[in-house]
Amino acid sequence: MKTLLIIGGGGFLGGSFFDYATKNKKKKKKKKKIIKKKKKGKKFKKIKNKNKKIEFNYIKKNIKKIKKLPECDYIIYAANSSNNKENIDGINNFINIIKKGSKKIKILFTSSGAVYGINNKIKKISENKKIIFKIIDKLNGYKINYAKTKLLMEKKIISLSKLNYKISIARLFTFFGKRILKDKKFAITNLLYSAKNNKRIKIYSNNNVFRSYMSSEDLVEWLLEILLAAGHKYQIFNVGSDKAISIKDLALNICSMVKKKLVFSKNISKTVDFYVPSIEKAKNELNLRIKRDLNLFLKQNCN
């Protein structure tokens, strides 16, 4: 039995793992068994991945205060606070703890596509794109410090690879799934909320703002594969969909599903914002693919 420890299991990512692990658990005659081990009244399912079974556990304490980690074979570090100082304190404490443990543990750090900064060209962002702080400074508001903090955390995790720890880094982009619906800071969430609750749907961008959306289920499957591929020579992979859609077209799709009118704000920026990853590296090296469809999710949540 292999054990996966998710640090930061209380957020979107941890919730998505739990949803994936417990999906269809009520169906009869399933070959996969339910682990008879409870965490706050919930059961966790074994997930078979490349013929390896991984048990999902969650740490429930603040990572910056923990003195010892439970024994495990794999770690996904996904802890993320709105307070960037807490993020740095957390990763520093984690590194100090992990140095005292086994070097056989494989570690995946979840970073963000925000580290690339603003992309004003209609061109997919690859892992080879040079990181330039002047471009990061063009991001909006909190995203600037968020991106810089993620970069600093990446460097700290990479330092472990120099000590022969097996490391992978996943730079996450934009996603859809039931956990996203609870967070109103995303365009897709606000559009779906408007579709259900407002007479009209209003957007604040023209056809120059692009996003791409990966299913939370695809996200989990990709992260597991990237984690298993972790080696002494660290690898960075973009994680997201490479199918671009403008916010305008996304809004129009939703409008057509709910039969509502689309309204544009008077204050619309004409600057290109193309936040779409190239995922050729993950496709070619790990044979990863996008399996779930955004339009099906939109239809299900517009009704």
Long-range contacts (C-beta under 8 A, 24 or more apart in sequence): 1-53, 1-55, 2-52, 2-53, 2-54, 2-55, 2-73, 2-74, 3-54, 3-55, 3-57, 3-70, 3-71, 3-72, 3-73, 3-74, 4-54, 4-55, 4-56, 4-57, 4-72, 4-73, 4-74, 4-75, 4-76, 4-227, 5-57, 5-58, 5-59, 5-69, 5-70, 5-72, 5-74, 5-75, 5-76, 6-56, 6-57, 6-58, 6-59, 6-75, 6-76, 6-78, 7-59, 7-63, 7-75, 7-76, 7-77, 7-78, 7-79, 7-94, 8-63, 8-76, 8-77, 8-78, 8-79, 8-80, 8-110, 9-58, 9-59, 9-60, 9-78, 10-58, 10-60, 11-78, 11-80, 12-175, 12-179, 12-180, 12-183, 12-216, 13-76, 13-78, 13-110, 13-219, 13-223, 14-58, 14-78, 15-179, 16-177, 16-179, 16-216, 16-217, 16-219, 16-220, 17-56, 17-220, 18-42, 18-44, 18-56, 18-58, 19-177, 19-178, 19-179, 19-216, 19-217, 20-47, 20-216, 20-217, 20-220, 20-221, 21-45, 21-47, 21-56, 23-217, 47-224, 49-221, 49-224, 49-225, 49-228, 50-225, 50-228, 52-228, 54-224, 62-90, 63-90, 63-93, 63-94, 64-89, 64-90, 64-92, 64-93, 65-93, 66-93, 66-97, 67-97, 68-97, 69-97, 69-98, 69-101, 72-105, 73-104, 73-105, 73-106, 74-105, 74-106, 74-107, 74-108, 74-227, 74-228, 75-105, 75-106, 75-107, 75-108, 76-107, 76-108, 76-110, 76-223, 76-227, 77-107, 77-108, 77-109, 77-110, 77-157, 78-110, 80-110, 82-142, 84-145, 84-146, 84-149, 87-149, 87-153, 88-149, 88-152, 88-153, 91-153, 91-156, 91-157, 92-156, 95-156, 95-157, 95-159, 95-160, 98-160, 98-165, 99-160, 99-163, 103-163, 103-164, 103-165, 103-166, 104-166, 105-165, 105-166, 106-166, 106-168, 106-227, 106-228, 106-230, 107-157, 107-160, 107-165, 107-166, 107-167, 107-168, 107-230, 108-167, 108-168, 108-169, 108-170, 108-223, 108-226, 108-227, 108-230, 109-153, 109-154, 109-157, 109-167, 109-168, 109-169, 109-170, 110-170, 110-172, 110-223, 111-150, 111-151, 111-153, 111-154, 111-169, 111-170, 111-171, 111-172, 111-236, 112-146, 112-147, 112-150, 112-171, 112-172, 112-173, 113-171, 113-172, 113-173, 113-238, 113-240, 113-275, 113-277, 114-139, 114-143, 114-146, 114-147, 114-150, 115-147, 115-150, 115-151, 115-154, 115-171, 116-171, 117-147, 118-273, 119-272, 119-273, 119-274, 119-275, 119-276, 120-271, 120-272, 120-273, 120-274, 121-272, 121-274, 122-210, 122-272, 122-274, 123-274, 124-242, 124-244, 124-274, 124-276, 124-277, 124-278, 125-238, 125-274, 125-275, 125-276, 125-277, 125-278, 126-238, 126-277, 126-278, 126-280, 126-281, 127-171, 127-236, 127-237, 127-238, 127-278, 127-281, 154-236, 157-234, 158-234, 161-232, 161-233, 161-234, 164-232, 165-232, 166-230, 166-231, 166-232, 167-230, 167-231, 167-234, 168-226, 168-227, 168-229, 168-230, 168-231, 168-234, 168-235, 168-236, 168-237, 169-234, 169-235, 169-236, 169-237, 170-222, 170-223, 170-226, 170-236, 170-237, 170-238, 170-239, 171-236, 171-237, 171-238, 171-239, 171-277, 172-219, 172-239, 172-240, 173-212, 173-214, 173-238, 173-239, 173-240, 173-241, 173-275, 173-276, 173-277, 174-211, 174-212, 174-213, 174-214, 174-240, 174-241, 174-275, 175-213, 175-214, 175-215, 175-216, 175-219, 175-240, 176-213, 176-214, 176-215, 176-216, 176-294, 176-297, 177-215, 177-216, 177-217, 177-219, 177-297, 178-216, 179-216, 180-216, 181-301, 187-211, 187-247, 187-250, 188-213, 188-250, 191-250, 191-251, 191-254, 192-254, 192-298, 192-301, 192-302, 195-254, 195-255, 195-257, 195-258, 195-260, 195-302, 196-258, 196-302, 198-260, 199-260, 199-261, 200-260, 200-261, 200-262, 200-263, 201-251, 201-254, 201-255, 201-258, 201-260, 201-261, 201-262, 201-263, 202-262, 202-263, 202-264, 202-265, 203-247, 203-248, 203-251, 203-262, 203-263, 203-264, 203-265, 204-265, 204-267, 204-268, 205-246, 205-247, 205-248, 205-268, 205-269, 205-273, 206-248, 206-264, 206-268, 206-269, 206-270, 207-246, 207-248, 207-249, 208-246, 208-269, 208-270, 208-271, 208-272, 208-273, 209-246, 209-247, 209-248, 209-269, 209-272, 209-273, 210-244, 210-245, 210-246, 210-247, 210-272, 210-273, 210-274, 210-275, 210-276, 211-244, 211-245, 211-247, 211-250, 211-275, 211-276, 212-240, 212-241, 212-242, 212-243, 212-244, 212-245, 212-275, 212-276, 212-277, 213-240, 213-241, 213-243, 213-245, 213-294, 214-239, 214-240, 214-241, 214-290, 214-292, 215-290, 215-291, 215-292, 215-293, 215-294, 215-297, 217-291, 217-292, 218-290, 218-291, 218-292, 221-288, 221-291, 222-282, 222-288, 225-286, 225-288, 226-282, 226-286, 229-285, 229-286, 235-285, 237-279, 237-281, 237-282, 237-286, 238-277, 238-278, 238-279, 238-281, 238-282, 239-277, 239-279, 239-282, 240-276, 240-277, 240-279, 241-276, 241-277, 241-279, 241-290, 241-294, 242-276, 242-277, 242-278, 242-279, 242-290, 243-290, 243-294, 244-274, 244-276, 245-294, 253-295, 253-298, 254-298, 254-302, 257-298, 257-299, 257-302, 258-302
